[in-house]
């Protein structure tokens, strides 16, 4: 045996992989929502599907937070929000240029593109809040247990097994 200690696994590589995968998953989801919305808008141009740009704008930051399993840093959250919003606006621009937004607005007056931009801005702001959120939300995966052995949440049993074993009854 040599005097060289074995290499210690680095968590930095794992963290950067999770970050890249989170951004790729978010970008793919935003693009998928935008493309689905474009397909529906092309198929039924007289019917307005209001969910497309907001979903495309919010998908990237929400999936980034979900994949990281911890709050995203401000810069990464901003990249996710900006990327999702740009994808949503690109899809909206394509639909406007093609004349596929001839349906009604939610409030009955005004312009469908303006309404879609407003909804996407609200969704992007909500996505930023989710990406940087310190508390867990109901739609995100569970946090891993803490290193000291205590449960990460009250719902997780201290023993680490799920479901918890029933208490033993005393023998007579």
Phi and psi restraints in degrees (value plus and minus 20) as a CYANA .aco file:
   2 UNK   PHI    -108.9   -68.9
   2 UNK   PSI     149.4   189.4
   3 UNK   PHI    -105.4   -65.4
   3 UNK   PSI      -9.5    30.5
   4 UNK   PHI    -109.4   -69.4
   4 UNK   PSI     103.0   143.0
   5 UNK   PHI     -91.1   -51.1
   5 UNK   PSI     132.6   172.6
   6 UNK   PHI     -86.6   -46.6
   6 UNK   PSI     130.8   170.8
   7 UNK   PHI     -85.5   -45.5
   7 UNK   PSI     122.4   162.4
   8 UNK   PHI    -110.5   -70.5
   8 UNK   PSI     109.1   149.1
   9 UNK   PHI     -82.7   -42.7
   9 UNK   PSI     117.3   157.3
  10 UNK   PHI    -113.7   -73.7
  10 UNK   PSI     116.6   156.6
  11 UNK   PHI    -107.0   -67.0
  11 UNK   PSI     -33.3     6.7
  12 UNK   PHI     -85.8   -45.8
  12 UNK   PSI     -60.7   -20.7
  13 UNK   PHI     -84.6   -44.6
  13 UNK   PSI     -60.2   -20.2
  14 UNK   PHI     -86.0   -46.0
  14 UNK   PSI     -60.9   -20.9
  15 UNK   PHI     -85.9   -45.9
  15 UNK   PSI     -61.0   -21.0
  16 UNK   PHI     -90.3   -50.3
  16 UNK   PSI     -53.7   -13.7
  17 UNK   PHI     -85.0   -45.0
  17 UNK   PSI     -61.9   -21.9
  18 UNK   PHI     -83.7   -43.7
  18 UNK   PSI     -57.8   -17.8
  19 UNK   PHI     -86.1   -46.1
  19 UNK   PSI     -66.2   -26.2
  20 UNK   PHI     -83.6   -43.6
  20 UNK   PSI     -64.7   -24.7
  21 UNK   PHI     -83.9   -43.9
  21 UNK   PSI     -57.1   -17.1
  22 UNK   PHI     -84.3   -44.3
  22 UNK   PSI     -63.0   -23.0
  23 UNK   PHI     -86.9   -46.9
  23 UNK   PSI     -60.8   -20.8
  24 UNK   PHI     -85.6   -45.6
  24 UNK   PSI     -63.5   -23.5
  25 UNK   PHI     -83.9   -43.9
  25 UNK   PSI     -61.8   -21.8
  26 UNK   PHI     -85.2   -45.2
  26 UNK   PSI     -63.8   -23.8
  27 UNK   PHI     -83.7   -43.7
  27 UNK   PSI     -61.3   -21.3
  28 UNK   PHI     -84.8   -44.8
  28 UNK   PSI     -61.3   -21.3
  29 UNK   PHI     -86.9   -46.9
  29 UNK   PSI     -63.1   -23.1
  30 UNK   PHI     -80.9   -40.9
  30 UNK   PSI     -63.9   -23.9
  31 UNK   PHI     -85.2   -45.2
  31 UNK   PSI     -59.3   -19.3
  32 UNK   PHI     -84.6   -44.6
  32 UNK   PSI     -63.6   -23.6
  33 UNK   PHI     -83.3   -43.3
  33 UNK   PSI     -61.7   -21.7
  34 UNK   PHI     -84.5   -44.5
  34 UNK   PSI     -63.0   -23.0
  35 UNK   PHI     -87.5   -47.5
  35 UNK   PSI     -59.8   -19.8
  36 UNK   PHI     -82.3   -42.3
  36 UNK   PSI     -62.3   -22.3
  37 UNK   PHI     -84.8   -44.8
  37 UNK   PSI     -61.2   -21.2
  38 UNK   PHI     -82.3   -42.3
  38 UNK   PSI     -60.7   -20.7
  39 UNK   PHI     -82.3   -42.3
  39 UNK   PSI     -63.6   -23.6
  40 UNK   PHI     -86.9   -46.9
  40 UNK   PSI     -58.5   -18.5
  41 UNK   PHI     -86.7   -46.7
  41 UNK   PSI     -56.2   -16.2
  42 UNK   PHI     -89.1   -49.1
  42 UNK   PSI     -60.9   -20.9
  43 UNK   PHI     -88.1   -48.1
  43 UNK   PSI     -61.7   -21.7
  44 UNK   PHI    -149.7  -109.7
  44 UNK   PSI      57.7    97.7
  45 UNK   PHI     -88.0   -48.0
  45 UNK   PSI     -40.0     0.0
  46 UNK   PHI    -105.8   -65.8
  46 UNK   PSI     -23.2    16.8
  47 UNK   PHI    -136.0   -96.0
  47 UNK   PSI     108.7   148.7
  48 UNK   PHI    -114.1   -74.1
  48 UNK   PSI     103.6   143.6
  49 UNK   PHI    -119.9   -79.9
  49 UNK   PSI      83.6   123.6
  50 UNK   PHI    -100.4   -60.4
  50 UNK   PSI     -28.6    11.4
  51 UNK   PHI    -107.1   -67.1
  51 UNK   PSI     -33.9     6.1
  52 UNK   PHI     -82.1   -42.1
  52 UNK   PSI     -85.1   -45.1
  53 UNK   PHI     -81.0   -41.0
  53 UNK   PSI     -59.7   -19.7
  54 UNK   PHI     -82.4   -42.4
  54 UNK   PSI     -60.9   -20.9
  55 UNK   PHI     -86.0   -46.0
  55 UNK   PSI     -60.8   -20.8
  56 UNK   PHI     -84.5   -44.5
  56 UNK   PSI     -57.7   -17.7
  57 UNK   PHI     -90.6   -50.6
  57 UNK   PSI     -55.7   -15.7
  58 UNK   PHI    -109.8   -69.8
  58 UNK   PSI     -41.4    -1.4
  59 UNK   PHI     -82.5   -42.5
  59 UNK   PSI     -64.2   -24.2
  60 UNK   PHI     -82.5   -42.5
  60 UNK   PSI     -73.6   -33.6
  61 UNK   PHI     -85.3   -45.3
  61 UNK   PSI     -54.2   -14.2
  62 UNK   PHI     -87.7   -47.7
  62 UNK   PSI     -63.9   -23.9
  63 UNK   PHI     -90.2   -50.2
  63 UNK   PSI     -51.7   -11.7
  64 UNK   PHI     -80.7   -40.7
  64 UNK   PSI     -67.4   -27.4
  65 UNK   PHI     -83.5   -43.5
  65 UNK   PSI     -60.2   -20.2
  66 UNK   PHI     -87.1   -47.1
  66 UNK   PSI     -59.7   -19.7
  67 UNK   PHI     -93.8   -53.8
  67 UNK   PSI     -54.5   -14.5
  68 UNK   PHI     -93.4   -53.4
  68 UNK   PSI     -49.9    -9.9
  69 UNK   PHI      43.5    83.5
  69 UNK   PSI      -0.2    39.8
  70 UNK   PHI    -177.1  -137.1
  70 UNK   PSI     142.1   182.1
  71 UNK   PHI     -79.4   -39.4
  71 UNK   PSI     120.0   160.0
  72 UNK   PHI     -97.2   -57.2
  72 UNK   PSI     127.5   167.5
  73 UNK   PHI     -87.9   -47.9
  73 UNK   PSI     138.3   178.3
  74 UNK   PHI     -76.1   -36.1
  74 UNK   PSI     -62.9   -22.9
  75 UNK   PHI     -84.8   -44.8
  75 UNK   PSI     -62.4   -22.4
  76 UNK   PHI     -89.2   -49.2
  76 UNK   PSI     -57.2   -17.2
  77 UNK   PHI     -84.9   -44.9
  77 UNK   PSI     -60.3   -20.3
  78 UNK   PHI     -85.4   -45.4
  78 UNK   PSI     -59.6   -19.6
  79 UNK   PHI     -82.2   -42.2
  79 UNK   PSI     -63.7   -23.7
  80 UNK   PHI     -85.1   -45.1
  80 UNK   PSI     -65.1   -25.1
  81 UNK   PHI     -84.6   -44.6
  81 UNK   PSI     -66.5   -26.5
  82 UNK   PHI     -82.9   -42.9
  82 UNK   PSI     -61.7   -21.7
  83 UNK   PHI     -85.0   -45.0
  83 UNK   PSI     -64.8   -24.8
  84 UNK   PHI     -83.1   -43.1
  84 UNK   PSI     -61.1   -21.1
  85 UNK   PHI     -86.8   -46.8
  85 UNK   PSI     -60.2   -20.2
  86 UNK   PHI     -84.2   -44.2
  86 UNK   PSI     -59.7   -19.7
  87 UNK   PHI     -83.4   -43.4
  87 UNK   PSI     -63.4   -23.4
  88 UNK   PHI     -82.3   -42.3
  88 UNK   PSI     -62.5   -22.5
  89 UNK   PHI     -90.6   -50.6
  89 UNK   PSI     -53.3   -13.3
  90 UNK   PHI     -84.1   -44.1
  90 UNK   PSI     -63.7   -23.7
  91 UNK   PHI     -84.5   -44.5
  91 UNK   PSI     -60.8   -20.8
  92 UNK   PHI     -83.5   -43.5
  92 UNK   PSI     -61.0   -21.0
  93 UNK   PHI     -82.3   -42.3
  93 UNK   PSI     -59.7   -19.7
  94 UNK   PHI     -84.1   -44.1
  94 UNK   PSI     -65.2   -25.2
  95 UNK   PHI     -85.8   -45.8
  95 UNK   PSI     -58.2   -18.2
  96 UNK   PHI     -87.1   -47.1
  96 UNK   PSI     -65.5   -25.5
  97 UNK   PHI     -83.2   -43.2
  97 UNK   PSI     -53.2   -13.2
  98 UNK   PHI    -104.6   -64.6
  98 UNK   PSI     -30.1     9.9
  99 UNK   PHI      56.4    96.4
  99 UNK   PSI      11.8    51.8
 100 UNK   PHI    -113.1   -73.1
 100 UNK   PSI     -15.9    24.1
 101 UNK   PHI    -132.8   -92.8
 101 UNK   PSI      45.2    85.2
 102 UNK   PHI    -121.7   -81.7
 102 UNK   PSI     -14.0    26.0
 103 UNK   PHI    -103.9   -63.9
 103 UNK   PSI    -197.6  -157.6
 104 UNK   PHI     -98.3   -58.3
 104 UNK   PSI     142.2   182.2
 105 UNK   PHI    -110.2   -70.2
 105 UNK   PSI     149.6   189.6
 106 UNK   PHI     -88.6   -48.6
 106 UNK   PSI     -56.0   -16.0
 107 UNK   PHI    -114.3   -74.3
 107 UNK   PSI     -22.7    17.3
 108 UNK   PHI      68.8   108.8
 108 UNK   PSI     -25.8    14.2
 109 UNK   PHI    -164.2  -124.2
 109 UNK   PSI     138.7   178.7
 110 UNK   PHI      78.8   118.8
 110 UNK   PSI    -183.6  -143.6
 111 UNK   PHI    -129.6   -89.6
 111 UNK   PSI     115.9   155.9
 112 UNK   PHI     -83.1   -43.1
 112 UNK   PSI     -65.3   -25.3
 113 UNK   PHI     -79.6   -39.6
 113 UNK   PSI     -61.1   -21.1
 114 UNK   PHI     -83.0   -43.0
 114 UNK   PSI     -61.8   -21.8
 115 UNK   PHI     -83.9   -43.9
 115 UNK   PSI     -60.6   -20.6
 116 UNK   PHI     -85.9   -45.9
 116 UNK   PSI     -57.8   -17.8
 117 UNK   PHI     -84.0   -44.0
 117 UNK   PSI     -64.5   -24.5
 118 UNK   PHI     -82.1   -42.1
 118 UNK   PSI     -63.8   -23.8
 119 UNK   PHI     -84.8   -44.8
 119 UNK   PSI     -58.9   -18.9
 120 UNK   PHI     -87.5   -47.5
 120 UNK   PSI     -56.1   -16.1
 121 UNK   PHI     -84.4   -44.4
 121 UNK   PSI     -64.2   -24.2
 122 UNK   PHI     -82.8   -42.8
 122 UNK   PSI     -63.6   -23.6
 123 UNK   PHI     -85.6   -45.6
 123 UNK   PSI     -58.0   -18.0
 124 UNK   PHI     -86.4   -46.4
 124 UNK   PSI     -60.3   -20.3
 125 UNK   PHI     -83.9   -43.9
 125 UNK   PSI     -61.3   -21.3
 126 UNK   PHI     -85.3   -45.3
 126 UNK   PSI     -59.7   -19.7
 127 UNK   PHI     -82.7   -42.7
 127 UNK   PSI     -58.6   -18.6
 128 UNK   PHI     -84.0   -44.0
 128 UNK   PSI     -62.7   -22.7
 129 UNK   PHI     -81.2   -41.2
 129 UNK   PSI     -62.1   -22.1
 130 UNK   PHI     -86.5   -46.5
 130 UNK   PSI     -63.3   -23.3
 131 UNK   PHI     -82.7   -42.7
 131 UNK   PSI     -56.2   -16.2
 132 UNK   PHI    -116.9   -76.9
 132 UNK   PSI     -19.6    20.4
 133 UNK   PHI     -83.4   -43.4
 133 UNK   PSI     115.2   155.2
 134 UNK   PHI    -105.3   -65.3
 134 UNK   PSI     -51.1   -11.1
 135 UNK   PHI    -108.6   -68.6
 135 UNK   PSI     132.5   172.5
 136 UNK   PHI     -94.2   -54.2
 136 UNK   PSI     127.7   167.7
 137 UNK   PHI    -130.6   -90.6
 137 UNK   PSI     140.5   180.5
 138 UNK   PHI     -84.4   -44.4
 138 UNK   PSI     -43.2    -3.2
 139 UNK   PHI    -116.6   -76.6
 139 UNK   PSI     -17.9    22.1
 140 UNK   PHI    -119.3   -79.3
 140 UNK   PSI     133.5   173.5
 141 UNK   PHI     -84.9   -44.9
 141 UNK   PSI     138.2   178.2
 142 UNK   PHI     -85.3   -45.3
 142 UNK   PSI     127.4   167.4
 143 UNK   PHI     -91.4   -51.4
 143 UNK   PSI     127.0   167.0
 144 UNK   PHI     -90.0   -50.0
 144 UNK   PSI     140.5   180.5
 145 UNK   PHI     -83.5   -43.5
 145 UNK   PSI     133.2   173.2
 146 UNK   PHI     -95.0   -55.0
 146 UNK   PSI     136.3   176.3
 147 UNK   PHI     -85.6   -45.6
 147 UNK   PSI     -43.2    -3.2
 148 UNK   PHI    -100.2   -60.2
 148 UNK   PSI     -17.9    22.1
 149 UNK   PHI      70.8   110.8
 149 UNK   PSI     -29.9    10.1
 150 UNK   PHI     -97.0   -57.0
 150 UNK   PSI     131.6   171.6
 151 UNK   PHI     -86.9   -46.9
 151 UNK   PSI     130.8   170.8
 152 UNK   PHI     -94.7   -54.7
 152 UNK   PSI     -44.8    -4.8
 153 UNK   PHI    -166.0  -126.0
 153 UNK   PSI     143.1   183.1
 154 UNK   PHI     -82.6   -42.6
 154 UNK   PSI     -42.0    -2.0
 155 UNK   PHI     -96.2   -56.2
 155 UNK   PSI     -40.3    -0.3
 156 UNK   PHI    -110.7   -70.7
 156 UNK   PSI     107.3   147.3
 157 UNK   PHI     -88.3   -48.3
 157 UNK   PSI     131.8   171.8
 158 UNK   PHI     -86.6   -46.6
 158 UNK   PSI     -48.0    -8.0
 159 UNK   PHI     -94.0   -54.0
 159 UNK   PSI     -37.4     2.6
 160 UNK   PHI      69.0   109.0
 160 UNK   PSI     -28.2    11.8
 161 UNK   PHI    -118.5   -78.5
 161 UNK   PSI     124.3   164.3
 162 UNK   PHI    -153.6  -113.6
 162 UNK   PSI     112.5   152.5
 163 UNK   PHI     -93.4   -53.4
 163 UNK   PSI     137.5   177.5
 164 UNK   PHI     -84.3   -44.3
 164 UNK   PSI     124.8   164.8
 165 UNK   PHI     -87.6   -47.6
 165 UNK   PSI     122.4   162.4
 166 UNK   PHI     -87.2   -47.2
 166 UNK   PSI     131.4   171.4
 167 UNK   PHI     -84.9   -44.9
 167 UNK   PSI     124.5   164.5
 168 UNK   PHI     -94.9   -54.9
 168 UNK   PSI     115.9   155.9
 169 UNK   PHI    -108.7   -68.7
 169 UNK   PSI     120.3   160.3
 170 UNK   PHI     -87.4   -47.4
 170 UNK   PSI     124.6   164.6
 171 UNK   PHI     -99.5   -59.5
 171 UNK   PSI     120.8   160.8
